Amino acid sequence: MQRLTELTDETIVLRPVTTSHVDELTDSVQSSFEALSPWMPWCRSNTGHAEMAEFVRGARRARQIGSEYHFAIHDALGGGFLGMCGITRVQERVKSAELGYWLRSDSNGNGYATKSVRLLASWAFEELSLERIAIIAAVANVASQAVATRAGATREGVSRNGCVIGDGSQSDAVTFSLIRSDLNSGSAKIEPPKQVEGI
C-alpha cells in the first residue's frame, strides 16, 4: 500500500480521498449533475451521501491492494474542493494503468483538470513504476479529450464500444496515452509534483 501523500503544483493540491470528503463529493455531484451524468454511469439523480460514502470505502480498499488511487482536487490557495482524479486498472505486470478525472461545473475553464492529469501522471510514473497511462473518453466527450491533449497525451485511436456512458449504453471511445518520455516533451513538459505532508 502506497503512503498517503498530498501532491501540489502550488495551484492545486491532490489529496487522497478520505471520509472527510464525503460531504464535498455529494454536494459536487448533485450541483454538477447535468454536466457529469451524460458521461459517468455512477452519476444518478439519486446519488447521495450513502453512495459517496461507499465510494470512499471502496477507494480505500482498492488503494490497500494497489489497484486504484483516488485523489480529491483542491484549490491550493482557498482550499476549495474542485473535483476528483484517479489512477485505476493498475496492471503491475505490464506497468500500465488508466487515469480519469471530473470537475465541479463551477470549476471548469481554469485548467484544473489539465494540471491534475500532469501531477497525477508524474506521481504514478515514479511511485507506481508505470510505463504507460491511458486516458479514455467517449467520442462525444470533447471536453475530456481536450484535457488529455493539453496534458500532453497522444491520441492513439478510437475503440468501438470502448466505454460505458451515463445512460449505461456503450459508446465508441477515444484512447490517449502518456508514457515516461512525455514528461519532458517541450511545451507539454510535466513537472515533478511537490509532495507535502502526508495524512
N, CA and C of each residue as an Amber inpcrd file, in Angstrom:
protein
   597
   0.8430000  -1.2030000   0.0000000   0.0000000   0.0000000   0.0000000
   0.8730000   1.2460000   0.0000000   0.6070000   2.1870000  -0.9360000
   1.3770000   3.4120000  -1.0190000   1.0590000   4.3460000   0.1500000
   2.0950000   5.0330000   0.6280000   1.8870000   6.0230000   1.6750000
   0.9570000   7.1230000   1.1620000   0.0290000   7.5470000   2.0040000
  -0.8800000   8.6220000   1.6260000  -0.0980000   9.9190000   1.5210000
  -0.0730000  10.5000000   0.3430000   0.7300000  11.6780000   0.0790000
  -0.1010000  12.7130000  -0.6520000   0.0150000  13.9620000  -0.2480000
  -0.5980000  15.0600000  -0.9810000   0.3820000  15.5480000  -2.0380000
  -0.1510000  15.9220000  -3.1940000   0.6660000  16.4150000  -4.2960000
   0.2260000  17.8270000  -4.6320000   1.1790000  18.7040000  -4.9410000
   0.7970000  20.0700000  -5.2810000   1.7350000  20.6760000  -6.3120000
   1.1870000  21.5740000  -7.1190000   2.0000000  22.4070000  -8.0000000
   1.8400000  23.8720000  -7.6020000   1.3080000  24.0910000  -6.4140000
   1.0720000  25.4010000  -5.8080000  -0.1300000  26.1270000  -6.4120000
  -0.8130000  25.5000000  -7.3660000  -2.1000000  25.9930000  -7.8590000
  -3.2140000  25.0880000  -7.3690000  -2.9630000  23.7840000  -7.4500000
  -3.9060000  22.7940000  -6.9380000  -3.1920000  21.8580000  -5.9700000
  -3.9770000  21.1820000  -5.1500000  -3.4660000  20.1380000  -4.2640000
  -4.3040000  18.8870000  -4.5000000  -3.6440000  17.7590000  -4.7010000
  -4.3280000  16.4720000  -4.8110000  -4.1940000  15.7640000  -3.4740000
  -5.3400000  15.4640000  -2.8530000  -5.3490000  14.8130000  -1.5490000
  -6.0120000  13.4470000  -1.6630000  -5.3840000  12.4000000  -1.1570000
  -6.0260000  11.0850000  -1.1770000  -7.4240000  11.1670000  -0.5770000
  -8.4020000  10.6190000  -1.2760000  -9.7910000  10.7530000  -0.8330000
 -10.0050000   9.9740000   0.4580000 -10.6910000  10.6090000   1.4040000
 -10.9940000  10.0030000   2.7020000 -12.4480000  10.3030000   3.0470000
 -12.8810000   9.7930000   4.1900000 -14.2570000  10.0350000   4.6200000
 -14.5390000  11.5180000   4.8260000 -13.5070000  12.3210000   5.0120000
 -13.7080000  13.7600000   5.1870000 -14.2140000  14.4270000   3.9140000
 -14.1330000  13.7320000   2.7850000 -14.5640000  14.3000000   1.5080000
 -16.0070000  13.9520000   1.1380000 -16.6670000  13.1330000   1.9280000
 -17.9920000  12.6340000   1.5290000 -18.9800000  13.7710000   1.2950000
 -19.0410000  14.7320000   2.1920000 -19.9890000  15.8400000   2.0230000
 -19.6700000  16.6530000   0.7770000 -18.3920000  16.9280000   0.5390000
 -17.9990000  17.7020000  -0.6380000 -18.2830000  16.9260000  -1.9180000
 -18.0430000  15.6410000  -1.9030000 -18.3610000  14.8160000  -3.0620000
 -19.8560000  14.8380000  -3.3610000 -20.6570000  14.6670000  -2.3290000
 -22.1080000  14.6450000  -2.5030000 -22.6080000  15.9610000  -3.0710000
 -22.1670000  17.0660000  -2.5010000 -22.5850000  18.3840000  -2.9770000
 -22.1510000  18.6100000  -4.4180000 -20.9200000  18.2130000  -4.7450000
 -20.3920000  18.4410000  -6.0860000 -21.1390000  17.6360000  -7.1360000
 -21.4290000  16.3810000  -6.8300000 -22.1520000  15.5390000  -7.7830000
 -23.5690000  16.0590000  -8.0000000 -24.2260000  16.4770000  -6.9320000
 -25.5910000  16.9820000  -7.0600000 -25.6340000  18.3110000  -7.8130000
 -24.6970000  19.2090000  -7.5110000 -24.7080000  20.5210000  -8.1580000
 -24.2260000  20.4610000  -9.6070000 -23.4850000  19.4220000  -9.9580000
 -22.9290000  19.2940000 -11.3100000 -23.5630000  18.1430000 -12.0820000
 -24.7430000  17.7310000 -11.6580000 -25.3910000  16.5530000 -12.2360000
 -25.5540000  16.6640000 -13.7490000 -26.0000000  17.8040000 -14.2440000
 -26.2550000  17.9400000 -15.6770000 -24.9860000  17.7740000 -16.4990000
 -23.8530000  18.2000000 -15.9560000 -22.5920000  18.0930000 -16.6870000
 -21.9770000  16.7070000 -16.5790000 -22.1340000  16.0640000 -15.4280000
 -21.4860000  14.7750000 -15.2010000 -22.2920000  13.5850000 -15.7070000
 -23.6050000  13.6510000 -15.5660000 -24.4400000  12.4720000 -15.8280000
 -24.3800000  11.9320000 -17.2600000 -24.1300000  12.7560000 -18.2950000
 -24.0490000  12.1620000 -19.6360000 -22.8770000  11.1950000 -19.8060000
 -21.8380000  11.3430000 -18.9640000 -20.6060000  10.5720000 -19.1630000
 -20.3070000   9.5730000 -18.0550000 -20.8130000   9.8020000 -16.8580000
 -20.4590000   8.9860000 -15.6980000 -21.6040000   8.0460000 -15.3220000
 -21.4700000   6.7420000 -15.5430000 -22.5620000   5.8090000 -15.2390000
 -22.9660000   5.8040000 -13.7730000 -22.0500000   6.1600000 -12.8880000
 -22.3490000   6.1570000 -11.4490000 -23.1150000   7.3980000 -11.0130000
 -23.1870000   8.4070000 -11.8720000 -23.8300000   9.6780000 -11.5110000
 -25.3170000   9.6090000 -11.8410000 -26.1180000   9.3930000 -10.8240000
 -27.5730000   9.2850000 -10.9850000 -28.2580000  10.4260000 -10.2420000
 -29.5280000  10.6320000 -10.5360000 -30.2720000  11.7110000  -9.8760000
 -30.3980000  11.4800000  -8.3800000 -30.3110000  10.2200000  -7.9670000
 -30.4350000   9.9080000  -6.5400000 -29.0870000   9.6160000  -5.8810000
 -27.9860000   9.9170000  -6.5700000 -26.6650000   9.7270000  -5.9700000
 -26.5040000  10.6920000  -4.8070000 -26.2910000  10.1500000  -3.6200000
 -26.2300000  10.9930000  -2.4270000 -25.1190000  10.5930000  -1.4810000
 -25.3100000  10.9610000  -0.2200000 -24.2910000  10.7560000   0.8040000
 -23.9190000   9.2820000   0.9510000 -24.9020000   8.4010000   0.9550000
 -24.6280000   6.9710000   1.1380000 -23.7740000   6.4190000   0.0030000
 -24.0840000   6.8240000  -1.2210000 -23.3230000   6.3380000  -2.3750000
 -21.8920000   6.8640000  -2.3570000 -21.7220000   8.1180000  -1.9740000
 -20.3810000   8.6850000  -1.9120000 -19.5690000   8.0700000  -0.7770000
 -20.2210000   7.7740000   0.3360000 -19.5270000   7.1120000   1.4460000
 -19.0540000   5.7270000   1.0250000 -19.8830000   5.0160000   0.2720000
 -19.4880000   3.6910000  -0.2100000 -18.3420000   3.8050000  -1.2110000
 -18.3770000   4.8380000  -2.0560000 -17.2710000   5.0570000  -2.9880000
 -15.9570000   5.2510000  -2.2380000 -15.9790000   6.0630000  -1.1970000
 -14.7620000   6.3190000  -0.4220000 -14.2600000   5.0350000   0.2310000
 -15.1730000   4.2460000   0.7730000 -14.7620000   2.9690000   1.3690000
 -14.1370000   2.0530000   0.3130000 -14.7540000   2.0180000  -0.8580000
 -14.2140000   1.2020000  -1.9390000 -12.8550000   1.6960000  -2.4070000
 -12.6990000   3.0280000  -2.4430000 -11.4200000   3.6060000  -2.8480000
 -10.3150000   3.2240000  -1.8750000 -10.6590000   3.2020000  -0.5920000
  -9.6670000   2.8070000   0.4130000  -9.2690000   1.3370000   0.2370000
 -10.2480000   0.4780000   0.0100000  -9.9380000  -0.9390000  -0.1970000
  -9.0720000  -1.1340000  -1.4400000  -9.4010000  -0.4090000  -2.5060000
  -8.6410000  -0.5340000  -3.7480000  -7.2070000  -0.0520000  -3.5690000
  -7.0500000   1.0170000  -2.7960000  -5.6970000   1.5140000  -2.5490000
  -4.8840000   0.5050000  -1.7460000  -5.5280000  -0.1470000  -0.8070000
  -4.8260000  -1.1190000   0.0340000  -4.2700000  -2.2890000  -0.7700000
  -4.9680000  -2.6680000  -1.8430000  -4.4770000  -3.7770000  -2.6640000
  -3.7130000  -3.2900000  -3.8920000  -3.5950000  -1.9730000  -4.0450000
  -2.7840000  -1.4160000  -5.1140000  -3.4150000  -1.4080000  -6.4840000
  -4.7440000  -1.4200000  -6.5570000  -5.4020000  -1.4460000  -7.8630000
  -5.9170000  -0.0790000  -8.3110000  -6.1780000   0.8220000  -7.3570000
  -6.7010000   2.1520000  -7.6890000  -6.1940000   3.1680000  -6.6680000
  -6.0620000   4.4260000  -7.1320000  -5.6100000   5.5180000  -6.2650000
  -6.4270000   6.7590000  -6.6120000  -7.3270000   7.1570000  -5.7190000
  -8.2360000   8.2680000  -5.9790000  -7.8430000   9.4900000  -5.1490000
  -7.8460000  10.6520000  -5.8030000  -7.4540000  11.8970000  -5.1630000
  -8.5310000  12.9660000  -5.3420000  -8.7710000  13.7260000  -4.2850000
  -9.6270000  14.9080000  -4.3740000  -8.7740000  16.0800000  -4.8370000
  -9.3220000  16.8830000  -5.7350000  -8.6220000  18.0540000  -6.2520000
  -9.0740000  19.2730000  -5.4530000  -8.1120000  19.9920000  -4.8810000
  -8.4180000  21.1860000  -4.1010000  -7.6610000  22.3910000  -4.6480000
  -8.2530000  23.5600000  -4.4870000  -7.5800000  24.8210000  -4.7780000
  -6.4810000  25.0150000  -3.7380000  -5.2490000  25.2060000  -4.1860000
  -4.1330000  25.3190000  -3.2490000  -4.2110000  26.5820000  -2.4040000
  -4.8520000  27.6210000  -2.9140000  -4.9190000  28.8820000  -2.1770000
  -6.1140000  28.9220000  -1.2350000  -7.3040000  28.7150000  -1.7700000
  -8.5000000  28.7940000  -0.9410000  -8.8980000  27.4950000  -0.2860000
  -8.3800000  26.3800000  -0.7880000  -8.6850000  25.0770000  -0.2060000
  -9.9740000  24.4510000  -0.6860000 -10.7020000  25.1280000  -1.5800000
 -11.9880000  24.6210000  -2.0330000 -11.8790000  23.3190000  -2.8120000
 -12.9220000  22.5000000  -2.7140000 -12.9860000  21.2250000  -3.4260000
 -13.3470000  21.4940000  -4.8810000 -12.5460000  20.9690000  -5.8140000
 -12.7340000  21.2380000  -7.2340000 -13.2290000  20.0350000  -8.0240000
 -12.8960000  18.8340000  -7.5770000 -13.2750000  17.6390000  -8.3190000
 -12.4570000  16.4440000  -7.8830000 -12.3750000  15.4520000  -8.7710000
 -11.6830000  14.2060000  -8.4580000 -10.8170000  13.7700000  -9.6320000
  -9.7590000  13.0380000  -9.3130000  -8.9710000  12.3700000 -10.3380000
  -8.4530000  11.0660000  -9.7460000  -8.0650000  10.1470000 -10.5970000
  -7.6140000   8.8720000 -10.0530000  -6.8910000   8.0060000 -11.0580000
  -6.0730000   7.1330000 -10.5280000  -5.4110000   6.0860000 -11.2980000
  -6.1750000   4.7940000 -11.0400000  -6.6240000   4.1310000 -12.0960000
  -7.3940000   2.8970000 -11.9520000  -6.8310000   1.8130000 -12.8720000
  -7.3320000   0.5940000 -12.6810000  -6.9440000  -0.5410000 -13.5160000
  -5.4250000  -0.6890000 -13.6000000  -4.7750000  -0.5960000 -12.4600000
  -3.3230000  -0.7730000 -12.4170000  -2.9770000  -2.2170000 -12.7580000
  -2.1170000  -2.3900000 -13.7280000  -1.6410000  -3.7170000 -14.1270000
  -0.1290000  -3.7580000 -13.9230000   0.2790000  -4.3130000 -12.8010000
   1.6950000  -4.3020000 -12.4480000   2.5470000  -5.0670000 -13.4540000
   2.0130000  -6.1480000 -13.9980000   2.8150000  -6.9830000 -14.9020000
   3.2420000  -6.2190000 -16.1400000   2.3390000  -5.4200000 -16.6980000
   2.6700000  -4.6590000 -17.9080000   2.9120000  -3.1850000 -17.6010000
   2.8970000  -2.8340000 -16.3300000   3.2240000  -1.4810000 -15.8610000
   2.3550000  -0.4170000 -16.5240000   1.0470000  -0.6570000 -16.5210000
   0.1250000   0.2900000 -17.1420000  -1.0710000   0.5400000 -16.2410000
  -1.7990000   1.6040000 -16.5360000  -2.9950000   1.9570000 -15.7750000
  -3.8090000   2.9400000 -16.5960000  -4.9990000   3.2830000 -16.0740000
  -5.8240000   4.3200000 -16.6760000  -5.9330000   5.4990000 -15.7230000
  -6.1750000   6.6610000 -16.2820000  -6.3150000   7.8810000 -15.4870000
  -7.6300000   8.5540000 -15.8550000  -8.4020000   8.9270000 -14.8430000
  -9.6760000   9.6040000 -15.0720000  -9.8050000  10.8480000 -14.2150000
 -10.7900000  11.6860000 -14.5380000 -10.9480000  12.9550000 -13.8330000
 -12.3420000  13.5200000 -14.0690000 -12.8000000  14.3220000 -13.1260000
 -14.0070000  15.1280000 -13.3160000 -13.9250000  16.3430000 -12.4060000
 -14.5820000  17.4140000 -12.8170000 -14.5930000  18.6520000 -12.0440000
 -16.0160000  19.0880000 -11.7430000 -16.1590000  19.8430000 -10.6620000
 -17.4070000  20.5600000 -10.4280000 -17.6490000  21.4950000 -11.6120000
 -18.9030000  21.7080000 -11.9500000 -19.2250000  22.5870000 -13.0790000
 -18.6820000  23.9930000 -12.8850000 -18.7080000  24.4850000 -11.6440000
 -18.2460000  25.8500000 -11.4050000 -16.7250000  25.9580000 -11.3130000
 -16.0210000  24.8440000 -11.5400000 -14.5560000  24.8610000 -11.5420000
 -13.9770000  24.7100000 -12.9420000 -14.8370000  24.5250000 -13.9360000
 -14.3650000  24.3460000 -15.3060000 -13.7600000  25.6270000 -15.8660000
 -12.8760000  25.4530000 -16.8460000 -12.3320000  26.5990000 -17.5580000
 -11.1370000  27.2640000 -16.9190000 -10.5730000  26.6410000 -15.8950000
  -9.4210000  27.2310000 -15.2110000  -8.1530000  26.3940000 -15.3280000
  -8.2050000  25.3260000 -16.0940000  -7.0370000  24.4740000 -16.2670000
  -6.7900000  23.4880000 -15.1490000  -7.7510000  23.3620000 -14.2350000
  -7.5380000  22.4760000 -13.0850000  -7.4300000  21.0050000 -13.4920000
  -8.2470000  20.5820000 -14.4430000  -8.2020000  19.1760000 -14.8610000
  -6.8670000  18.8510000 -15.5190000  -6.3930000  19.7420000 -16.3810000
  -5.1070000  19.5280000 -17.0380000  -3.9760000  19.4470000 -16.0270000
  -3.9750000  20.3610000 -15.0750000  -2.9470000  20.3470000 -14.0320000
  -3.0230000  19.0660000 -13.2100000  -4.2360000  18.6060000 -12.9460000
  -4.4100000  17.3770000 -12.1700000  -3.8370000  16.1730000 -12.9060000
  -4.0890000  16.0980000 -14.2100000  -3.5440000  15.0000000 -15.0060000
  -2.0210000  15.0040000 -14.9370000  -1.4320000  16.1660000 -15.0750000
   0.0290000  16.2590000 -15.0630000   0.6080000  15.8470000 -13.7150000
   0.0160000  16.3540000 -12.6510000   0.5040000  15.9990000 -11.3170000
   0.3740000  14.5060000 -11.0520000  -0.8000000  13.9810000 -11.3360000
  -1.0640000  12.5830000 -11.0220000  -0.2290000  11.6490000 -11.8930000
  -0.0610000  11.9940000 -13.1650000   0.7530000  11.1620000 -14.0500000
   2.1980000  11.1170000 -13.5700000   2.7320000  12.2640000 -13.2050000
   4.1130000  12.3120000 -12.7220000   4.2910000  11.4420000 -11.4860000
   3.3460000  11.5470000 -10.5480000   3.3940000  10.7240000  -9.3350000
   3.3150000   9.2420000  -9.6780000   2.4000000   8.8760000 -10.5710000
   2.1760000   7.4680000 -10.8900000   3.3710000   6.8370000 -11.5940000
   4.0130000   7.5840000 -12.4810000   5.1960000   7.0430000 -13.1380000
   6.2960000   6.7360000 -12.1300000   6.4640000   7.6230000 -11.1640000
   7.5490000   7.4390000 -10.2060000   7.1800000   6.4700000  -9.0830000
   6.0460000   6.6810000  -8.4490000   5.6920000   5.9080000  -7.2580000
   5.1350000   4.5230000  -7.5740000   4.4670000   4.3900000  -8.7110000
   3.8910000   3.0950000  -9.0800000   4.7120000   2.3730000 -10.1420000
   5.7930000   3.0240000 -10.5990000   6.6870000   2.4370000 -11.6080000
   5.9470000   2.0840000 -12.8930000   4.9980000   2.9310000 -13.2810000
   4.2570000   2.6980000 -14.5200000   5.0790000   3.1230000 -15.7290000
   4.7600000   2.5530000 -16.8690000   5.3900000   2.9360000 -18.1280000
   4.3740000   3.4830000 -19.1300000   3.0900000   3.2840000 -18.8500000
   2.0400000   3.7710000 -19.7540000   0.8010000   4.1000000 -18.9400000
   0.2070000   5.2460000 -19.2400000  -1.0530000   5.6540000 -18.6230000
  -2.0270000   6.0010000 -19.7390000  -3.1730000   5.3440000 -19.7480000
  -4.1940000   5.6000000 -20.7610000  -5.2730000   6.5250000 -20.2130000
  -5.7600000   7.4000000 -21.0660000  -6.9120000   8.2500000 -20.7720000
  -7.9630000   7.9220000 -21.8240000  -9.1390000   7.5250000 -21.3830000
 -10.1870000   7.0760000 -22.2970000 -11.3970000   7.9920000 -22.1710000
 -11.8740000   8.5010000 -23.3050000 -13.0160000   9.4140000 -23.3080000
 -13.9990000   9.0140000 -24.3970000 -15.2810000   9.1260000 -24.1050000
 -16.2970000   8.8730000 -25.1230000 -16.0740000   9.8130000 -26.3060000
 -16.3950000   9.3390000 -27.5060000 -16.1240000  10.1400000 -28.7000000
 -16.8370000  11.4880000 -28.6690000 -17.9720000  11.5600000 -27.9940000
 -18.7110000  12.8200000 -27.9240000 -18.2520000  13.7160000 -26.7810000
 -17.3920000  13.2030000 -25.9180000 -16.9390000  13.9890000 -24.7690000
 -15.7030000  14.7910000 -25.1690000 -15.9440000  15.8430000 -25.9300000
 -14.8290000  16.6220000 -26.4750000 -14.0800000  17.3850000 -25.3860000
 -14.7530000  17.7370000 -24.3060000 -14.0800000  18.4610000 -23.2250000
 -13.0150000  17.5870000 -22.5750000 -13.3430000  16.3270000 -22.3210000
 -12.3710000  15.4140000 -21.7260000 -11.2080000  15.1650000 -22.6740000
 -11.5020000  15.0500000 -23.9570000 -10.4390000  14.8620000 -24.9430000
  -9.5060000  16.0680000 -24.9850000 -10.0720000  17.2570000 -24.8360000
  -9.2480000  18.4660000 -24.8410000  -8.3030000  18.4940000 -23.6500000
  -8.7840000  18.0340000 -22.4970000  -7.9270000  17.9600000 -21.3070000
  -6.7410000  17.0400000 -21.5730000  -7.0130000  15.8590000 -22.1230000
  -5.9420000  14.9000000 -22.4060000  -4.9070000  15.4930000 -23.3550000
  -5.3770000  16.1900000 -24.3770000  -4.4660000  16.7990000 -25.3430000
  -3.6100000  17.8730000 -24.6920000  -4.2420000  18.7450000 -23.9070000
  -3.4830000  19.8150000 -23.2440000  -2.4720000  19.2620000 -22.2480000
  -2.7720000  18.1040000 -21.6780000  -1.8520000  17.4940000 -20.7160000
  -0.6550000  16.8360000 -21.3920000  -0.6610000  16.7920000 -22.7090000
   0.4620000  16.2210000 -23.4370000   0.2890000  14.7840000 -23.8590000
  -0.9140000  14.2310000 -23.7040000  -1.1610000  12.8400000 -24.0860000
  -1.2960000  12.7110000 -25.6040000  -0.9600000  11.5510000 -26.1080000
  -1.0390000  11.2600000 -27.5380000  -2.3400000  10.5380000 -27.8570000
  -3.0570000  11.0340000 -28.8620000  -4.2840000  10.3780000 -29.3110000
  -3.9020000   9.1500000 -30.1180000  -4.3680000   7.9820000 -29.6890000
  -3.9800000   6.7350000 -30.3390000  -5.0200000   6.2120000 -31.3180000
  -6.2900000   6.4720000 -31.0520000  -7.3100000   5.9610000 -31.9520000
  -8.6430000   5.7780000 -31.2600000  -9.5860000   5.2060000 -31.9940000
 -10.9420000   5.0080000 -31.4970000 -11.2110000   3.5150000 -31.3290000
 -11.7280000   3.1570000 -30.1580000 -12.1250000   1.7730000 -29.8810000
 -13.6400000   1.6690000 -29.9830000 -14.1300000   0.7610000 -30.7900000
 -15.5750000   0.5910000 -30.9120000 -16.1420000   0.0460000 -29.6090000
 -17.2500000   0.6630000 -29.1650000 -17.8740000   0.2730000 -27.8900000
 -16.8500000   0.2120000 -26.7540000 -15.9590000   1.1980000 -26.7360000
 -14.8390000   1.1620000 -25.8080000 -15.1050000   1.6640000 -24.4120000
 -16.2950000   2.2230000 -24.1660000 -16.6020000   2.6850000 -22.8120000
 -18.1130000   2.6930000 -22.6000000 -18.4900000   2.8080000 -21.3570000
 -19.8990000   2.9220000 -20.9830000 -20.1550000   4.3590000 -20.5660000
 -21.2250000   4.9630000 -21.0810000 -21.5320000   6.3510000 -20.7430000
 -22.6800000   6.4180000 -19.7310000 -23.1210000   7.6290000 -19.4640000
 -24.0260000   7.8600000 -18.3490000 -25.3170000   7.0840000 -18.3460000
 -25.9010000   6.8550000 -19.5090000 -27.1790000   6.1370000 -19.5450000
 -27.0070000   4.6220000 -19.5340000 -25.7640000   4.1690000 -19.3710000
 -25.4990000   2.7400000 -19.3180000 -25.2390000   2.0880000 -20.6590000
 -25.3060000   2.8560000 -21.7260000 -25.0680000   2.3010000 -23.0580000
 -23.5830000   2.3400000 -23.4070000 -23.2260000   1.5290000 -24.4060000
 -21.8440000   1.5230000 -24.8790000 -21.6220000   2.6900000 -25.8290000
 -20.4140000   3.2160000 -25.8230000 -20.0360000   4.2900000 -26.7310000
 -18.6550000   3.9990000 -27.2900000 -18.4340000   4.3980000 -28.5240000
 -17.0710000   4.3680000 -29.0330000 -16.2240000   5.3010000 -28.1690000
 -14.9530000   4.9700000 -28.0210000 -14.0930000   5.7280000 -27.1170000
 -12.7810000   6.1020000 -27.7920000 -12.3120000   7.2940000 -27.4780000
 -11.0030000   7.7410000 -27.9380000  -9.9830000   7.4230000 -26.8520000
  -8.8870000   6.7850000 -27.2340000  -7.8330000   6.4510000 -26.2790000
  -6.6400000   7.3680000 -26.4820000  -6.1890000   7.9610000 -25.3780000
  -4.9680000   8.7580000 -25.3390000  -3.9840000   8.0400000 -24.4300000
  -2.7040000   8.3370000 -24.5940000  -1.7280000   7.7290000 -23.6940000
  -0.6300000   8.7100000 -23.3210000  -0.1000000   8.4950000 -22.1260000
   1.1050000   9.1720000 -21.6570000   2.1360000   8.0990000 -21.3550000
   3.3810000   8.3310000 -21.7640000   4.4850000   7.4700000 -21.3780000
   5.5540000   8.3400000 -20.7260000   6.5380000   7.6950000 -20.1290000
   7.5240000   8.4440000 -19.3530000   8.1920000   9.5590000 -20.1500000
   8.5080000   9.2980000 -21.4110000   9.2050000  10.3080000 -22.2050000
   8.3610000  11.5460000 -22.4510000   7.0430000  11.4400000 -22.2860000
   6.1760000  12.6040000 -22.4590000   6.3800000  13.6320000 -21.3530000
   7.0060000  13.2340000 -20.2550000   7.2120000  14.1650000 -19.1480000
   8.1240000  15.3090000 -19.5270000   8.9190000  15.1350000 -20.5710000
   9.8720000  16.1680000 -20.9640000   9.6960000  16.5760000 -22.4190000
   8.4370000  16.5660000 -22.8720000   8.1720000  16.8460000 -24.2850000
   7.7900000  18.2970000 -24.5160000   8.7820000  19.1560000 -24.6000000
   8.5760000  20.5430000 -24.9820000   7.5880000  21.2820000 -24.1150000
   6.6130000  21.9510000 -24.7720000   5.6500000  22.7840000 -24.0520000
   4.7180000  21.9650000 -23.1870000   4.6490000  20.6580000 -23.4480000
   3.7730000  19.7920000 -22.6580000   4.5050000  19.1770000 -21.4730000
   5.6970000  19.6730000 -21.1690000   6.5010000  19.1050000 -20.0860000
   5.7060000  19.0390000 -18.7900000   5.7960000  17.8940000 -18.1390000
   5.1130000  17.6780000 -16.8710000   6.1310000  17.7960000 -15.7570000
   5.9800000  18.7940000 -14.9110000   6.9200000  18.9950000 -13.8240000
   6.6540000  18.0070000 -12.6980000   7.7110000  17.5350000 -12.0260000
   7.5020000  16.6490000 -10.8790000   6.6670000  17.3420000  -9.8140000
   5.6910000  16.6660000  -9.2270000   4.8660000  17.2930000  -8.1920000
   5.6530000  17.4790000  -6.9120000   5.2900000  18.5030000  -6.1790000
   5.8470000  18.6790000  -4.8520000   4.9930000  17.8790000  -3.8820000
   5.6400000  17.0390000  -3.0910000   4.9150000  16.2460000  -2.1110000
   4.9440000  16.9770000  -0.7820000   3.7680000  17.1500000  -0.2070000
   3.6650000  17.8440000   1.0670000   3.3150000  16.8350000   2.1430000
   3.1600000  17.2950000   3.3390000   2.9810000  16.4020000   4.4820000
   1.8750000  15.3940000   4.2450000   2.1850000  14.1230000   4.4440000
   1.2050000  13.0630000   4.2420000   0.1350000  13.0950000   5.3030000
  -0.9600000  12.3430000   5.0700000  -2.0610000  12.2910000   6.0280000
  -2.2940000  10.8640000   6.4520000
